């Protein structure tokens, strides 16, 4: 059937910016006095090594508190993280990024980036729309193009003694894959990097600045939707623009919000996992050499690398004042839901602080827990596996060129932003 531009997507994008309005709280950056009472995941020491901080808190103050961000909590035990993730009665997902302001309650149950920002019962139906595109069978169709692209990236590194594996390899892979799934121009990759930074690392911007930056993302997304409606093709953007929920096509805010989720979450989380894995193998020659010698071990090793270096920390908002697990939480307090901390809990994992690449029992929480467990886990696993397979096949020997030159992203998605590796023995 011939399709024409849909007037749902004409005009202003103001409706799409409303989740980025709210009451501003105090500045959130600055030195931490005590991680138990003044934590901040935006500080450089957290980005450099959050695990020592989390281990200390787990031992002396398993649910830390801060007055920053207008009030927030940080559980560090697996049990507490899981309890919150599964408890949709007391905790809302309407905003998943801790920042210096809260979006209004009125955006629930849909939230700004459904389905990850959605509460029940809407969440179930919004998530169901995405499932067909992220089955193992659907994802398998992207494997060979991903493998070919990884080889082309390594071809471009030929002759270099030192390469930045984060900027020259890891970050490009999910950008290309997600752009292909959404039907976006692959040459727009640099814009995707800006969108990621705006969404995940700009938490201390004013609501006005954040609204303006997110407006640029939504302008881009709606331009893509209009182009897809005028020139339909077999991709996720055309699908979302035309699919129906409850007998009607999706609201523009739902379409653009879901596309923003796929673009931002689908890129940063995976490039962070690829980069952290290469960082570990560069500094741990025994693990690297074993994987080169035993490539069949990679799927098992990959799960351990996901456990140990889980990139994603989510957020929840407390719905109402309550006493929970020994602490008094207030309505609209943030919960920093640290899956990385849960994955390092010795009560849940033997040798939790060690990386054991042949660990057989590994029910990690790298992809989250509860109703919001990552819908794209099959995609992320495929990208990580293929990226490591190709790298280890083509570059079996590599080390950190300068450990002090490695930098890590701050905020709720942690991964190397610069990763200088020396190629060869």
C-alpha positions as CSV (number, residue, x, y, z in Angstrom):
1,X,0.0,0.0,0.0
2,X,1.3,3.4,-0.9
3,X,2.0,5.5,2.2
4,X,2.1,9.3,2.6
5,X,3.5,11.5,5.3
6,X,1.5,11.2,8.5
7,X,0.3,14.5,10.0
8,X,0.9,13.1,13.5
9,X,4.5,14.0,13.0
10,X,4.1,17.5,11.5
11,X,4.7,20.7,13.4
12,X,6.4,21.2,16.8
13,X,8.2,18.7,18.9
14,X,7.3,20.4,22.1
15,X,5.3,17.5,23.4
16,X,8.4,15.3,23.1
17,X,10.4,17.7,25.4
18,X,8.1,17.6,28.3
19,X,9.9,14.8,30.1
20,X,12.9,17.1,30.3
21,X,11.1,19.7,32.3
22,X,11.0,19.7,36.0
23,X,12.1,21.3,39.2
24,X,15.8,21.8,39.4
25,X,17.8,20.7,42.4
26,X,21.2,21.7,43.6
27,X,24.5,21.2,41.7
28,X,25.4,17.6,41.9
29,X,29.1,17.6,41.1
30,X,32.0,18.1,43.5
31,X,34.2,16.1,45.9
32,X,32.6,13.4,47.9
33,X,33.0,13.6,51.7
34,X,31.7,10.1,52.5
35,X,30.4,7.7,50.0
36,X,27.9,6.3,52.5
37,X,26.2,9.7,53.1
38,X,27.3,11.8,50.1
39,X,27.8,9.5,47.1
40,X,27.9,10.8,43.5
41,X,28.2,8.5,40.5
42,X,29.2,11.6,38.4
43,X,32.6,11.9,40.0
44,X,35.9,10.8,38.3
45,X,36.9,8.4,41.1
46,X,33.6,6.5,40.6
47,X,34.2,6.4,36.8
48,X,37.8,5.2,37.3
49,X,36.9,2.4,39.8
50,X,33.5,2.1,41.3
51,X,34.0,-1.5,42.6
52,X,36.1,-0.6,45.6
53,X,33.6,2.0,46.6
54,X,30.7,-0.5,46.2
55,X,32.5,-3.2,48.1
56,X,33.2,-0.8,51.0
57,X,29.6,0.3,51.1
58,X,28.3,-3.2,50.9
59,X,30.2,-4.0,54.0
60,X,29.4,-1.0,56.2
61,X,26.3,0.7,54.7
62,X,24.6,-1.5,52.1
63,X,22.0,1.2,51.2
64,X,23.9,4.5,50.9
65,X,22.2,7.9,50.9
66,X,23.1,11.2,49.4
67,X,21.4,14.6,49.5
68,X,22.6,15.4,46.0
69,X,20.2,15.1,43.1
70,X,17.5,16.2,45.5
71,X,17.9,13.0,47.5
72,X,19.0,9.5,46.3
73,X,19.7,6.0,47.5
74,X,22.3,3.5,46.4
75,X,21.7,-0.2,47.3
76,X,24.8,-2.4,46.8
77,X,23.6,-5.9,47.7
78,X,22.2,-8.2,44.9
79,X,19.2,-8.9,47.1
80,X,18.2,-5.3,47.5
81,X,18.8,-4.4,43.9
82,X,16.7,-7.4,42.8
83,X,13.9,-6.5,45.2
84,X,13.6,-3.0,43.8
85,X,13.8,-4.1,40.2
86,X,10.9,-6.5,40.7
87,X,8.8,-4.1,42.9
88,X,6.7,-2.0,40.5
89,X,4.2,-1.2,43.3
90,X,6.6,1.0,45.3
91,X,9.1,2.2,42.6
92,X,8.4,4.0,39.3
93,X,10.4,3.8,36.2
94,X,9.2,7.1,34.8
95,X,12.7,8.4,34.7
96,X,15.7,6.1,34.4
97,X,18.6,8.7,34.6
98,X,19.4,10.2,37.9
99,X,19.9,14.0,37.5
100,X,19.4,17.3,39.1
101,X,15.7,17.5,38.4
102,X,12.7,15.1,38.3
103,X,10.2,14.8,35.4
104,X,6.6,15.4,36.4
105,X,4.6,12.4,37.7
106,X,2.1,13.1,35.0
107,X,4.3,11.4,32.3
108,X,3.7,8.0,34.0
109,X,2.8,5.3,33.1
110,X,4.4,5.9,29.6
111,X,7.4,7.9,30.5
112,X,9.7,9.6,28.0
113,X,11.4,6.6,26.4
114,X,8.9,3.7,26.5
115,X,9.0,0.8,27.3
116,X,12.0,1.2,29.7
117,X,10.4,4.3,31.3
118,X,7.0,2.8,31.5
119,X,5.1,1.4,34.5
120,X,2.6,-1.4,34.5
121,X,0.2,-2.1,33.0
122,X,1.2,0.0,30.0
123,X,4.8,-1.4,30.1
124,X,3.8,-4.9,29.1
125,X,2.0,-3.8,25.9
126,X,4.7,-1.3,24.9
127,X,7.4,-3.9,25.3
128,X,5.5,-6.5,23.4
129,X,5.6,-4.3,20.3
130,X,9.5,-4.6,20.2
131,X,9.9,-8.3,20.9
132,X,9.7,-9.5,17.3
133,X,12.7,-7.4,16.2
134,X,14.9,-8.7,19.0
135,X,14.4,-12.5,18.9
136,X,17.4,-14.7,18.4
137,X,16.3,-15.5,14.9
138,X,15.8,-11.8,14.0
139,X,19.1,-10.9,15.4
140,X,21.0,-13.7,13.6
141,X,20.3,-11.9,10.4
142,X,22.5,-9.1,11.5
143,X,25.5,-11.2,12.4
144,X,27.3,-11.6,9.1
145,X,27.0,-7.8,8.2
146,X,28.3,-7.1,11.7
147,X,31.2,-9.5,11.3
148,X,32.1,-8.0,7.9
149,X,32.0,-4.5,9.4
150,X,34.3,-5.5,12.3
151,X,36.8,-6.8,9.7
152,X,36.6,-3.5,7.8
153,X,37.3,-1.5,11.0
154,X,40.4,-3.7,11.7
155,X,41.5,-3.3,8.1
156,X,41.6,0.4,8.7
157,X,44.0,0.0,11.6
158,X,46.6,-1.7,9.5
159,X,50.1,-0.5,10.1
160,X,49.4,1.2,13.4
161,X,51.4,0.2,16.4
162,X,49.0,1.9,18.9
163,X,45.3,2.2,18.3
164,X,42.4,3.6,20.4
165,X,40.2,0.5,20.6
166,X,37.3,2.5,22.1
167,X,37.2,5.2,19.4
168,X,38.5,3.3,16.4
169,X,36.7,0.0,17.0
170,X,34.2,-0.5,19.9
171,X,32.0,2.6,19.5
172,X,31.5,2.1,15.7
173,X,30.1,-1.4,15.9
174,X,26.8,-0.7,17.7
175,X,26.4,2.6,15.9
176,X,26.4,0.8,12.6
177,X,24.2,-2.0,13.7
178,X,21.5,0.2,15.3
179,X,21.6,2.6,12.4
180,X,20.9,-0.3,10.1
181,X,18.0,-1.6,12.3
182,X,16.4,1.8,12.4
183,X,17.2,2.6,8.8
184,X,19.3,5.7,9.6
185,X,22.1,6.9,7.4
186,X,25.4,5.3,8.6
187,X,27.3,8.5,8.0
188,X,25.3,10.1,10.9
189,X,27.4,8.2,13.4
190,X,29.1,11.4,14.8
191,X,25.6,12.8,15.6
192,X,24.8,9.6,17.5
193,X,27.8,10.1,19.7
194,X,26.5,13.6,20.5
195,X,23.1,12.3,21.4
196,X,24.6,9.7,23.7
197,X,26.7,12.3,25.5
198,X,23.7,14.6,25.9
199,X,21.4,11.9,27.2
200,X,23.8,10.1,29.6
201,X,26.6,12.5,30.6
202,X,24.7,15.8,30.8
203,X,22.9,15.1,34.1
204,X,24.1,18.4,35.7
205,X,22.8,20.6,32.9
206,X,19.9,23.0,33.7
207,X,16.5,21.7,32.7
208,X,16.5,24.3,30.0
209,X,19.8,23.2,28.5
210,X,18.8,19.5,28.8
211,X,15.5,20.2,27.1
212,X,17.3,22.0,24.3
213,X,19.8,19.2,23.7
214,X,17.1,16.5,23.8
215,X,15.1,18.6,21.5
216,X,17.9,18.3,18.9
217,X,17.6,14.5,19.2
218,X,13.9,14.5,18.8
219,X,14.1,16.8,15.8
220,X,16.4,14.3,14.2
221,X,14.2,11.4,15.0
222,X,11.1,13.0,13.7
223,X,12.9,14.0,10.5
224,X,13.7,10.3,10.1
225,X,10.1,9.2,10.7
226,X,8.8,11.6,8.1
227,X,11.3,10.4,5.6
228,X,10.3,6.8,6.3
229,X,6.6,7.5,6.0
230,X,7.3,9.1,2.6
231,X,9.7,6.4,1.6
232,X,8.8,3.2,3.6
233,X,11.3,0.4,4.0
234,X,11.6,-2.7,6.0
235,X,13.1,-1.4,9.3
236,X,12.2,-0.5,12.8
237,X,11.4,3.1,12.1
238,X,8.8,2.4,9.5
239,X,7.4,-0.3,11.8
240,X,7.1,2.0,14.8
241,X,5.5,4.7,12.8
242,X,2.8,2.4,11.6
243,X,2.2,-0.2,14.3
244,X,-1.0,0.0,16.3
245,X,-1.5,-0.2,20.1
246,X,-5.1,-0.4,21.5
247,X,-6.5,0.1,18.0
248,X,-4.6,3.3,17.2
249,X,-1.2,4.2,15.8
250,X,1.3,5.2,18.4
251,X,1.5,8.8,19.6
252,X,4.5,10.7,18.2
253,X,6.0,11.0,21.7
254,X,5.8,7.2,22.0
255,X,7.4,6.6,18.5
256,X,10.2,9.1,19.1
257,X,10.8,8.0,22.7
258,X,11.2,4.4,21.7
259,X,13.5,5.3,18.9
260,X,15.6,7.5,21.3
261,X,15.8,4.5,23.7
262,X,17.0,2.2,20.9
263,X,19.5,4.7,19.6
264,X,21.0,5.7,23.0
265,X,20.8,2.5,25.0
266,X,21.6,0.3,22.0
267,X,24.8,2.2,21.3
268,X,26.5,3.2,24.5
269,X,25.9,0.1,26.5
270,X,27.3,-2.2,23.8
271,X,30.3,-0.2,23.0
272,X,31.1,0.1,26.7
273,X,30.9,-3.7,27.0
274,X,33.1,-4.3,24.0
275,X,35.7,-1.7,25.3
276,X,35.7,-3.0,28.8
277,X,36.3,-6.6,27.6
278,X,39.2,-5.5,25.4
279,X,40.6,-3.5,28.3
280,X,40.5,-6.6,30.5
281,X,42.1,-8.8,27.9
282,X,44.8,-6.2,27.2
283,X,45.8,-6.1,30.9
284,X,45.3,-9.9,31.6
285,X,47.5,-11.8,29.2
286,X,46.7,-15.2,30.6
287,X,43.0,-14.7,29.8
288,X,43.7,-13.3,26.4
289,X,46.1,-16.1,25.5
290,X,43.6,-18.7,26.7
291,X,40.8,-17.3,24.5
292,X,43.1,-17.2,21.5
293,X,44.0,-20.8,22.1
294,X,40.4,-21.9,23.0
295,X,38.0,-19.8,21.0
296,X,35.1,-22.1,21.9
297,X,35.4,-20.7,25.5
298,X,34.5,-17.2,24.3
299,X,30.7,-17.4,25.0
300,X,31.4,-18.4,28.6
301,X,34.1,-15.8,29.0
302,X,31.9,-13.2,27.5
303,X,29.2,-13.8,30.2
304,X,31.9,-13.4,32.9
305,X,33.1,-10.1,31.4
306,X,29.5,-8.9,31.3
307,X,29.1,-9.8,35.0
308,X,32.4,-8.2,36.1
309,X,32.2,-5.1,33.9
310,X,28.4,-4.7,33.6
311,X,28.1,-1.2,32.0
312,X,24.5,-0.3,33.0
313,X,23.1,1.3,36.1
314,X,19.4,2.1,36.0
315,X,17.3,4.4,38.2
316,X,13.9,4.3,39.8
317,X,11.8,6.9,41.7
318,X,10.1,6.1,45.0
319,X,6.4,6.5,44.6
320,X,5.4,7.3,48.2
321,X,7.0,7.8,51.6
322,X,7.9,4.5,53.1
323,X,10.2,2.5,55.4
324,X,12.0,0.0,53.2
325,X,14.7,-2.5,54.2
326,X,15.7,-0.4,57.2
327,X,15.8,3.1,55.7
328,X,13.1,5.8,55.4
329,X,12.6,6.7,51.8
330,X,10.6,9.8,50.7
331,X,8.4,10.2,47.7
332,X,10.4,11.0,44.6
333,X,13.7,10.0,46.1
334,X,15.9,8.5,43.4
335,X,17.1,4.9,43.6
336,X,20.4,4.3,41.7
337,X,19.9,0.7,40.7
338,X,23.4,-0.6,40.4
339,X,23.5,-3.9,38.5
340,X,27.3,-3.7,38.5
341,X,27.3,-3.6,42.3
342,X,24.8,-6.5,42.4
343,X,27.1,-8.5,40.1
344,X,30.0,-8.1,42.6
345,X,28.1,-9.2,45.7
346,X,29.9,-12.2,47.3
347,X,26.7,-13.3,48.8
348,X,25.5,-14.1,45.3
349,X,28.7,-15.1,43.4
350,X,31.7,-17.1,44.5
351,X,35.0,-15.2,44.0
352,X,32.8,-12.2,43.2
353,X,35.7,-9.8,42.9
354,X,37.7,-12.1,40.5
355,X,37.2,-12.5,36.8
356,X,36.9,-16.2,36.1
357,X,36.5,-16.6,32.4
358,X,35.4,-20.3,32.6
359,X,32.8,-19.6,35.4
360,X,30.0,-22.1,34.7
361,X,27.2,-20.8,36.9
362,X,26.7,-17.1,36.1
363,X,23.3,-15.7,36.6
364,X,24.5,-12.1,36.4
365,X,22.3,-9.0,36.2
366,X,24.2,-7.2,33.5
367,X,21.0,-6.9,31.4
368,X,18.9,-5.9,34.4
369,X,16.3,-7.7,36.4
370,X,12.5,-7.7,36.5
371,X,10.1,-6.4,33.9
372,X,12.7,-4.0,32.4
373,X,15.3,-6.7,31.7
374,X,17.0,-5.6,28.4
375,X,14.8,-6.4,25.4
376,X,18.0,-6.1,23.3
377,X,20.1,-8.7,25.2
378,X,20.3,-11.0,22.2
379,X,21.5,-8.1,20.0
380,X,24.1,-7.0,22.6
381,X,25.4,-10.5,23.0
382,X,25.8,-11.0,19.3
383,X,27.6,-7.7,18.9
384,X,30.0,-8.4,21.8
385,X,30.7,-11.9,20.7
386,X,31.4,-11.0,17.1
387,X,33.5,-8.0,18.0
388,X,35.7,-10.1,20.3
389,X,35.9,-13.0,17.9
390,X,37.1,-10.8,15.0
391,X,39.5,-8.8,17.2
392,X,41.1,-11.9,18.7
393,X,41.3,-13.6,15.3
394,X,42.9,-10.6,13.6
395,X,44.9,-9.1,16.6
396,X,45.7,-12.0,19.0
397,X,48.5,-10.0,20.8
398,X,47.8,-6.6,22.4
399,X,48.6,-4.8,25.6
400,X,47.7,-1.5,27.2
401,X,49.9,1.2,25.6
402,X,49.5,3.4,28.7
403,X,47.3,2.3,31.5
404,X,47.0,5.9,32.8
405,X,45.7,7.1,29.4
406,X,42.5,4.9,29.7
407,X,39.5,7.1,30.5
408,X,36.0,5.9,31.5
409,X,32.6,7.4,31.0
410,X,31.0,9.0,34.1
411,X,27.3,8.5,34.9
412,X,25.1,5.4,34.6
413,X,26.8,3.7,31.6
414,X,30.4,2.9,32.3
415,X,32.9,1.9,29.7
416,X,36.2,3.1,28.2
417,X,36.0,6.3,26.3
418,X,39.7,6.2,25.3
419,X,41.6,2.9,25.2
420,X,45.1,3.0,23.7
421,X,46.3,-0.5,22.9
422,X,49.7,-1.5,21.6
423,X,49.4,-4.1,18.9
424,X,51.7,-7.1,18.9
425,X,53.8,-8.8,21.5
